[in-house]
Amino acid sequence: MVHRHTPHWLWSWRLGPFVLVAIACNGAPPAASTPTRGRVEAAPEQSAQAPAPSAPVGATDFASFEDERERMVARQIEARGIRDGRVLAAMRAVPRHLFVPESERDLAYADRPLAIGAEQTISQPYIVALMSELAAIEPGDRVLEVGTGSGYQAAVLAQMGAEVYSIEIVESLGKQARERLKRLGYDGVNLRIGDGYAGWPEAAPFAAVLLTAAPPKLPEPLKQQLAVGARLVAPVGRSYQELVVVTRTAKGFELQRNIPVRFVPMTGEAQRR
Ligand SMILES: C[S@@+](CC[C@H](N)C(=O)[O-])C[C@H]1O[C@@H](n2cnc3c(N)ncnc32)[C@H](O)[C@@H]1O
């Protein structure tokens, strides 16, 4: 059972390479060929507190924290075995400190998830990189993300050259992410506010689907929106969650288990199934 108001950290070990991994947590704070179209649609399903909007950013904001980003990539990501050059380049390029509330900015490159308001989190950098690598994205691929949150994972995917479609259920977070992505020049990320359970059928099929909140079991519509050969990368489970990769084949679906993780729960329809 996930306790929404109890900060909860789960530490787990990944073998080969042997690493200690802090998993995206739930609850209150313990805390390119970039696409060209942007859009936000649909009615809010929840309203919640979100961090105050940041001041406009300029070129120097991208340049700042460069050393921190380099250290983050070397120590947290490459050291744990991520080798995809586009993932590493994107993690070096996207200014993570501009995706967290100002009060958390000094921790933006730390090896941990951070609170972003509305009892939600921006995932740990390693988890963002791992999911991006497992998705095996090529430039120009159409990719669906369910759980926009701060917009950071969407920006990483766009930086890798993907055409990104992202859905966020919390209206305040979705609006803020849309504004932030536009301000930072990721205005081609297509963003929708609503329950991502049914996916984005008009834009399907997708070359990859990333789910950044954990459903008790995988939503069937998201599997059906994969192209043949495409991958769905998702945390699945309630109290015990695993990161899984589902590949659509000509004959059906293949499941691979990755590491134990701890994500916020997928809300909405996923909880009623
Ligand atoms: C761990 S956070 C995602 C972090 C995000 N990818 C980022 O880079 O900041 C999970 C997000 O999924 C959202 N979420 C949960 N259930 C959802 C649903 N049914 N549809 C869409 N978004 C959902 C939450 O509101 C939250 O913002």
The ligand as an SDF file (V2000), in Angstrom:
LIG
                    3D

 27 29  0  0  0  0  0  0  0  0999 V2000
    7.1560   10.7240  -10.8970 C   0  0  0  0  0  0  0  0  0  0  0  0
    6.0820   11.9650  -11.5590 S   0  0  0  0  0  0  0  0  0  0  0  0
    6.7110   12.1530  -13.1810 C   0  0  0  0  0  0  0  0  0  0  0  0
    7.9260   12.9470  -13.3360 C   0  0  0  0  0  0  0  0  0  0  0  0
    8.0490   13.5490  -14.7090 C   0  0  0  0  0  0  0  0  0  0  0  0
    8.1570   12.5670  -15.7530 N   0  0  0  0  0  0  0  0  0  0  0  0
    9.1620   14.5520  -14.7220 C   0  0  0  0  0  0  0  0  0  0  0  0
   10.0810   14.4270  -15.5470 O   0  0  0  0  0  0  0  0  0  0  0  0
    9.0970   15.4710  -13.9130 O   0  0  0  0  0  0  0  0  0  0  0  0
    4.5680   11.1060  -12.0600 C   0  0  0  0  0  0  0  0  0  0  0  0
    3.5530   12.0180  -12.7100 C   0  0  0  0  0  0  0  0  0  0  0  0
    2.5160   11.2060  -13.2320 O   0  0  0  0  0  0  0  0  0  0  0  0
    1.3010   11.9100  -13.0810 C   0  0  0  0  0  0  0  0  0  0  0  0
    0.1830   10.9490  -13.2080 N   0  0  0  0  0  0  0  0  0  0  0  0
   -0.2650   10.0490  -12.2970 C   0  0  0  0  0  0  0  0  0  0  0  0
   -1.3050    9.3580  -12.7990 N   0  0  0  0  0  0  0  0  0  0  0  0
   -1.5100    9.8240  -14.0570 C   0  0  0  0  0  0  0  0  0  0  0  0
   -2.4560    9.5120  -15.0720 C   0  0  0  0  0  0  0  0  0  0  0  0
   -3.4200    8.5950  -14.9030 N   0  0  0  0  0  0  0  0  0  0  0  0
   -2.3670   10.1820  -16.2500 N   0  0  0  0  0  0  0  0  0  0  0  0
   -1.4260   11.1350  -16.4450 C   0  0  0  0  0  0  0  0  0  0  0  0
   -0.5240   11.5010  -15.4970 N   0  0  0  0  0  0  0  0  0  0  0  0
   -0.5520   10.8420  -14.3230 C   0  0  0  0  0  0  0  0  0  0  0  0
    1.4440   12.5420  -11.7160 C   0  0  0  0  0  0  0  0  0  0  0  0
    0.5280   13.5840  -11.5120 O   0  0  0  0  0  0  0  0  0  0  0  0
    2.8980   12.9970  -11.7450 C   0  0  0  0  0  0  0  0  0  0  0  0
    3.0200   14.3070  -12.2130 O   0  0  0  0  0  0  0  0  0  0  0  0
  1  2  1  0
  2  3  1  0
  2 10  1  0
  3  4  1  0
  4  5  1  0
  5  6  1  0
  5  7  1  0
  7  8  2  0
  7  9  1  0
 10 11  1  0
 11 12  1  0
 11 26  1  0
 12 13  1  0
 13 14  1  0
 13 24  1  0
 14 15  1  0
 14 23  1  0
 15 16  2  0
 16 17  1  0
 17 18  1  0
 17 23  2  0
 18 19  1  0
 18 20  2  0
 20 21  1  0
 21 22  2  0
 22 23  1  0
 24 25  1  0
 24 26  1  0
 26 27  1  0
M  CHG  2   2   1   9  -1
M  END
$$$$
